[in-house]
Amino acid sequence: MNRWLTSTFLGGLAPVLLFAQTKLDAEIDSLRRAYILRYCDLAMEEMEHSGVPASIKLAQALLETRAGTSELAQSASNHFGLKCGKNWNGATYAKNDDEVDAKGRPVLSCFRKYPHVIASYADHSAFLLLPEKRDRYGFLFELDPLDYKSWAQGLQKAGYSPVSHYADRLIFYIEHHRLYEYDRQVREGRIAFRRTAVVNGARMVQARKGETLRSIAQLYQLAADSLVVFNDSLYALDTPLQVGDAVFVEPKGISLGAEVPVVHRATKDQTLRHIAQRYGVRLQTLQQYNACPPDAPLPANTLVNLKPPAKPGLVVKGLPVRRDSSPSSAPPSLVVEMLPAEPIATPIPAREALANLPAPTPPVTINMQTGEVETHHTVSPGDTLSSIARRYQTSVERLRQLNPGVSDTIRPGQTLRIR
């Protein structure tokens, strides 16, 4: 009798357990899809720069972070499980990783900590391209970037993870979520535009389709409310942005530099708030110089003061005429141009790209205090720490060691020591 009751009870419970498992699987699948949509552009950009397939990068991140929900991802923006290593000079995060000491007691492992997810994605590429790891991972970059199966199996063979079925898990994610489509987009060419720029000394990003202030804040590990303030409340937190909308991720400047015109010639229906956004200056600054409401549409050709208006006084002979800007001739230093609306070129595999780079001829100096010979690089527009490291066949970590205090955001004209 008891056996019959037990069998009946378990038989009735099975559909409930199956339903609960199905619901859980659907929720996890939804988390993965949301993660992919959030970071697919970042993965494709890294594929263009480094040659690491976007499908592989996304699959690894999904697996390592449990679709962005892991402690390491949440607390350290580390999406690839990279440990500190002997050359890591950045921030760290201590976490148990199932390692034990000689007596079998759990010990904490040192993991890399990043300021935001973008840095984690870039460092993952740099890690695989480290010259000292060429014997371990170098063969991967000789594979076809569309051959995700060989890449997955190669990562397991190289010992990226101790999990015996690591390659199978990556391949499952790639095929289940069709991540290989992102590799094809990169290979066949995709419409792309410049993501970041520095306007009036403040870092700005251009919005992509489907982004909001909140999603951009999550990407850069910033408080969402801060972005509202940085952008003078031009955008609401959860309102979809237009493609190419300028979003400042740092406070805009209080004033404008000498190269900026004294006045701006408004286009029809332009507002003071929009003009402040275009020039990377705070709205309150323009309000001090102009007697008009911040959101009032301006008639075409209205002159808006970008700097303090001249005070009435004696006429000065030979005083230069005030410069203004017209819609067709904005100051070049302030224009953030979209890249041409055409597919970008197919990326060259990373190893080939390194081989074909012209030999750099950076300035060489002698440090008079230490007597060491130092080699320096002057940052050009578009340079990143990763691209500079690849150019000189070094690592991002080594650049950080040689340039204490250098941040992920480097600016044209900045000088970095590379040797």
DADAMO-V429772 format. One record per residue. N is the residue number from 0. RES is the residue in one letter. SS is DSSP state (helix for helix, strand for strand, loop for the rest). PHI is phi in radians with two decimals (none if undefined). NEAR is the number of other C-alpha atoms within 10 Angstrom. Layout:
{{N,RES,SS,PHI,NEAR} {N,RES,SS,PHI,NEAR}}
This chain:
{{0,M,loop,none,6} {1,N,helix,-1.07,7} {2,R,helix,-1.13,8} {3,W,helix,-1.15,9} {4,L,helix,-1.14,10} {5,T,helix,-1.10,11} {6,S,helix,-1.09,12} {7,T,helix,-1.12,11} {8,F,helix,-1.12,11} {9,L,helix,-1.16,12} {10,G,helix,-1.12,11} {11,G,helix,-1.31,11} {12,L,helix,-1.40,11} {13,A,helix,-0.97,11} {14,P,helix,-1.06,11} {15,V,helix,-1.15,11} {16,L,helix,-1.12,12} {17,L,helix,-1.11,11} {18,F,helix,-1.11,11} {19,A,helix,-1.11,12} {20,Q,helix,-1.15,12} {21,T,helix,-1.09,12} {22,K,helix,-1.12,12} {23,L,helix,-1.11,12} {24,D,helix,-1.06,12} {25,A,helix,-1.14,12} {26,E,helix,-1.16,12} {27,I,helix,-1.13,14} {28,D,helix,-1.09,15} {29,S,helix,-1.14,13} {30,L,helix,-1.08,16} {31,R,helix,-1.14,22} {32,R,helix,-1.09,14} {33,A,helix,-1.11,13} {34,Y,helix,-1.10,18} {35,I,helix,-1.07,22} {36,L,helix,-1.10,11} {37,R,helix,-1.27,17} {38,Y,helix,-2.04,18} {39,C,helix,-1.10,17} {40,D,helix,-1.11,15} {41,L,helix,-1.10,20} {42,A,helix,-1.14,26} {43,M,helix,-1.19,25} {44,E,helix,-1.06,18} {45,E,helix,-1.15,22} {46,M,helix,-1.12,26} {47,E,helix,-1.11,23} {48,H,helix,-1.41,19} {49,S,helix,-2.02,24} {50,G,loop,1.64,26} {51,V,loop,-1.31,27} {52,P,loop,-0.96,28} {53,A,helix,-1.07,31} {54,S,helix,-1.11,33} {55,I,helix,-1.14,27} {56,K,helix,-1.08,25} {57,L,helix,-1.16,28} {58,A,helix,-1.12,24} {59,Q,helix,-1.08,24} {60,A,helix,-1.13,24} {61,L,helix,-1.04,23} {62,L,helix,-1.25,19} {63,E,helix,-1.22,20} {64,T,helix,-1.89,19} {65,R,loop,0.91,17} {66,A,loop,1.03,23} {67,G,loop,1.49,21} {68,T,loop,-1.77,16} {69,S,loop,-1.22,17} {70,E,helix,-1.05,13} {71,L,helix,-1.15,22} {72,A,helix,-1.22,23} {73,Q,helix,-1.25,14} {74,S,helix,-1.71,12} {75,A,helix,-2.25,21} {76,S,loop,0.92,26} {77,N,loop,-1.68,31} {78,H,loop,-1.78,31} {79,F,loop,-2.27,22} {80,G,loop,1.11,20} {81,L,loop,-1.30,18} {82,K,strand,-1.49,16} {83,C,loop,-1.06,18} {84,G,loop,1.30,10} {85,K,loop,-1.22,7} {86,N,loop,-1.74,12} {87,W,loop,-1.28,17} {88,N,loop,-2.11,16} {89,G,loop,-1.64,15} {90,A,loop,-1.18,13} {91,T,strand,-2.25,16} {92,Y,strand,-2.46,17} {93,A,strand,-1.60,16} {94,K,strand,-2.69,13} {95,N,strand,-1.23,12} {96,D,strand,-2.27,12} {97,D,strand,1.14,10} {98,E,strand,-1.55,11} {99,V,strand,-2.32,13} {100,D,loop,-1.49,9} {101,A,loop,-1.08,6} {102,K,loop,-1.68,6} {103,G,loop,1.45,8} {104,R,loop,-1.54,9} {105,P,strand,-1.05,13} {106,V,strand,-2.23,14} {107,L,strand,-1.44,14} {108,S,strand,-1.85,16} {109,C,strand,-1.64,17} {110,F,strand,-1.98,22} {111,R,strand,-1.27,24} {112,K,loop,-2.08,24} {113,Y,loop,-2.04,23} {114,P,loop,-1.25,17} {115,H,loop,-2.83,19} {116,V,helix,-1.12,22} {117,I,helix,-1.00,20} {118,A,helix,-1.13,18} {119,S,helix,-1.14,22} {120,Y,helix,-1.10,23} {121,A,helix,-1.17,22} {122,D,helix,-1.23,23} {123,H,helix,-1.07,18} {124,S,helix,-1.11,20} {125,A,helix,-1.09,23} {126,F,helix,-1.08,17} {127,L,helix,-1.21,20} {128,L,loop,-1.73,27} {129,L,loop,-0.97,20} {130,P,helix,-0.96,17} {131,E,helix,-1.25,14} {132,K,helix,-1.87,11} {133,R,helix,-1.09,14} {134,D,helix,-1.16,10} {135,R,helix,-1.56,18} {136,Y,helix,-1.98,21} {137,G,helix,-0.99,18} {138,F,helix,-1.11,13} {139,L,helix,-1.07,23} {140,F,helix,-1.39,20} {141,E,helix,-1.65,14} {142,L,loop,-1.44,15} {143,D,loop,-1.17,13} {144,P,loop,-1.04,25} {145,L,loop,-1.50,19} {146,D,loop,-1.56,14} {147,Y,helix,-1.13,24} {148,K,helix,-1.15,17} {149,S,helix,-1.15,16} {150,W,helix,-1.11,25} {151,A,helix,-1.10,24} {152,Q,helix,-1.16,18} {153,G,helix,-1.16,18} {154,L,helix,-1.08,20} {155,Q,helix,-1.18,19} {156,K,helix,-1.08,16} {157,A,loop,-1.33,16} {158,G,loop,1.47,14} {159,Y,loop,-1.04,16} {160,S,loop,-2.34,14} {161,P,loop,-1.36,10} {162,V,loop,-1.18,10} {163,S,loop,-1.19,11} {164,H,loop,-1.86,11} {165,Y,helix,-1.01,19} {166,A,helix,-1.08,21} {167,D,helix,-1.07,14} {168,R,helix,-1.15,15} {169,L,helix,-1.09,27} {170,I,helix,-1.10,23} {171,F,helix,-1.04,13} {172,Y,helix,-1.08,20} {173,I,helix,-1.10,23} {174,E,helix,-1.38,14} {175,H,helix,-1.14,10} {176,H,loop,-1.82,16} {177,R,loop,0.96,12} {178,L,loop,-1.17,22} {179,Y,helix,-1.09,20} {180,E,helix,-1.11,15} {181,Y,helix,-1.22,21} {182,D,helix,-1.10,24} {183,R,helix,-1.15,18} {184,Q,helix,-1.03,15} {185,V,helix,-1.19,25} {186,R,helix,-1.13,21} {187,E,helix,-1.48,13} {188,G,loop,1.68,16} {189,R,loop,-2.35,17} {190,I,strand,-1.24,12} {191,A,loop,-2.37,17} {192,F,loop,-2.52,16} {193,R,loop,-1.10,14} {194,R,loop,-1.51,16} {195,T,strand,-2.20,16} {196,A,strand,-2.80,22} {197,V,strand,-2.01,19} {198,V,strand,-2.04,22} {199,N,loop,0.95,20} {200,G,loop,1.48,16} {201,A,strand,-1.97,16} {202,R,strand,-1.33,18} {203,M,strand,-2.30,23} {204,V,strand,-2.10,19} {205,Q,strand,-1.71,21} {206,A,loop,-1.23,20} {207,R,loop,-1.86,18} {208,K,loop,-0.99,11} {209,G,loop,1.51,13} {210,E,loop,-1.41,18} {211,T,loop,-2.28,21} {212,L,helix,-1.01,26} {213,R,helix,-1.13,19} {214,S,helix,-1.20,17} {215,I,helix,-1.18,22} {216,A,helix,-1.08,19} {217,Q,helix,-1.13,15} {218,L,helix,-1.11,16} {219,Y,loop,-1.74,16} {220,Q,loop,0.96,16} {221,L,loop,-2.07,17} {222,A,loop,-1.22,13} {223,A,helix,-1.02,19} {224,D,helix,-1.10,14} {225,S,helix,-1.11,17} {226,L,helix,-1.14,24} {227,V,helix,-1.07,20} {228,V,helix,-1.19,17} {229,F,helix,-1.02,21} {230,N,loop,-1.85,27} {231,D,loop,0.91,20} {232,S,loop,1.02,14} {233,L,loop,-1.20,17} {234,Y,loop,-2.10,17} {235,A,loop,-1.44,15} {236,L,loop,-0.98,18} {237,D,loop,-1.98,12} {238,T,loop,-1.47,12} {239,P,loop,-0.99,17} {240,L,loop,-1.48,20} {241,Q,loop,-1.43,14} {242,V,loop,-1.01,12} {243,G,loop,1.60,17} {244,D,loop,-1.01,17} {245,A,strand,-1.40,22} {246,V,strand,-2.17,24} {247,F,strand,-1.45,26} {248,V,loop,-1.90,22} {249,E,loop,-2.43,17} {250,P,loop,-1.06,19} {251,K,loop,-1.24,25} {252,G,strand,-1.24,19} {253,I,loop,-1.36,13} {254,S,loop,-2.43,16} {255,L,loop,-1.92,19} {256,G,loop,-1.32,11} {257,A,loop,-1.14,8} {258,E,loop,-1.35,10} {259,V,loop,-1.52,20} {260,P,loop,-1.00,18} {261,V,loop,-1.28,20} {262,V,strand,-2.29,19} {263,H,strand,-2.09,22} {264,R,strand,-1.62,20} {265,A,loop,-1.24,22} {266,T,loop,-1.54,17} {267,K,loop,-1.03,12} {268,D,loop,1.22,13} {269,Q,loop,-1.18,18} {270,T,loop,-2.03,20} {271,L,helix,-1.06,24} {272,R,helix,-1.12,23} {273,H,helix,-1.19,20} {274,I,helix,-1.17,21} {275,A,helix,-1.05,23} {276,Q,helix,-1.20,22} {277,R,helix,-1.11,16} {278,Y,helix,-1.65,21} {279,G,loop,1.18,28} {280,V,strand,-2.14,26} {281,R,loop,-1.23,22} {282,L,helix,-1.02,22} {283,Q,helix,-1.07,15} {284,T,helix,-1.15,18} {285,L,helix,-1.16,23} {286,Q,helix,-1.13,18} {287,Q,helix,-1.20,14} {288,Y,helix,-1.71,14} {289,N,loop,-2.36,18} {290,A,loop,-1.59,10} {291,C,loop,-2.60,15} {292,P,loop,-1.07,12} {293,P,loop,-1.14,18} {294,D,loop,-1.99,13} {295,A,loop,-1.37,12} {296,P,loop,-1.06,17} {297,L,loop,-1.65,19} {298,P,loop,-1.13,14} {299,A,loop,-0.99,12} {300,N,loop,1.26,15} {301,T,loop,-1.11,14} {302,L,strand,-1.53,18} {303,V,strand,-1.92,24} {304,N,strand,-1.22,22} {305,L,loop,-1.68,24} {306,K,loop,-2.39,20} {307,P,loop,-0.97,14} {308,P,loop,-1.11,13} {309,A,loop,-1.12,9} {310,K,loop,-1.41,6} {311,P,loop,-1.09,6} {312,G,loop,-3.09,6} {313,L,loop,-1.18,6} {314,V,loop,-1.29,7} {315,V,loop,-1.79,7} {316,K,loop,-1.17,6} {317,G,loop,1.46,6} {318,L,loop,-1.16,7} {319,P,loop,-1.04,7} {320,V,loop,-1.25,6} {321,R,loop,-1.06,9} {322,R,loop,-1.59,11} {323,D,strand,-2.31,18} {324,S,strand,-1.99,18} {325,S,loop,-1.97,15} {326,P,loop,-0.97,10} {327,S,loop,-1.66,6} {328,S,loop,-2.46,9} {329,A,loop,-1.32,15} {330,P,loop,-1.01,14} {331,P,helix,-0.97,10} {332,S,helix,-1.22,12} {333,L,helix,-1.89,16} {334,V,loop,-1.40,13} {335,V,loop,-1.87,19} {336,E,loop,-1.43,11} {337,M,loop,-1.25,12} {338,L,loop,-1.18,13} {339,P,loop,-0.92,11} {340,A,loop,-1.36,10} {341,E,loop,-2.66,11} {342,P,strand,-1.02,15} {343,I,loop,-1.39,17} {344,A,loop,-1.17,12} {345,T,loop,-1.06,14} {346,P,loop,-1.17,17} {347,I,loop,-1.43,16} {348,P,loop,-0.88,19} {349,A,helix,-0.99,21} {350,R,helix,-1.13,18} {351,E,helix,-1.16,12} {352,A,helix,-1.09,15} {353,L,helix,-1.13,15} {354,A,helix,-1.19,10} {355,N,helix,-1.57,10} {356,L,loop,-1.17,11} {357,P,loop,-1.13,8} {358,A,loop,-1.07,10} {359,P,loop,-1.19,9} {360,T,loop,-2.18,9} {361,P,loop,-1.30,14} {362,P,loop,-1.13,11} {363,V,strand,-1.99,13} {364,T,strand,-2.28,12} {365,I,strand,-1.93,11} {366,N,loop,-1.27,10} {367,M,loop,-1.18,8} {368,Q,loop,-1.46,6} {369,T,loop,-1.80,7} {370,G,loop,1.39,9} {371,E,loop,-1.38,11} {372,V,strand,-1.47,11} {373,E,strand,-2.05,15} {374,T,strand,-1.99,15} {375,H,strand,-2.17,15} {376,H,strand,-2.25,19} {377,T,strand,-1.62,15} {378,V,loop,-1.12,17} {379,S,loop,-1.83,14} {380,P,loop,-0.96,10} {381,G,loop,1.60,12} {382,D,loop,-1.17,14} {383,T,loop,-2.28,17} {384,L,helix,-1.03,23} {385,S,helix,-1.15,23} {386,S,helix,-1.18,17} {387,I,helix,-1.17,20} {388,A,helix,-1.07,20} {389,R,helix,-1.16,23} {390,R,helix,-1.07,17} {391,Y,loop,-1.79,16} {392,Q,loop,0.93,15} {393,T,loop,-2.25,19} {394,S,loop,-2.17,26} {395,V,helix,-1.09,26} {396,E,helix,-1.06,21} {397,R,helix,-1.14,16} {398,L,helix,-1.07,20} {399,R,helix,-1.15,21} {400,Q,helix,-1.11,17} {401,L,helix,-1.39,15} {402,N,loop,-2.25,14} {403,P,loop,-0.95,10} {404,G,loop,1.54,9} {405,V,loop,-1.17,13} {406,S,loop,-1.77,10} {407,D,loop,-1.21,17} {408,T,loop,-1.64,12} {409,I,loop,-1.89,18} {410,R,loop,-2.13,18} {411,P,loop,-0.92,12} {412,G,loop,1.68,11} {413,Q,loop,-1.23,10} {414,T,strand,-1.82,14} {415,L,strand,-2.10,19} {416,R,strand,-1.42,18} {417,I,loop,-2.00,22} {418,R,loop,-2.55,15}}
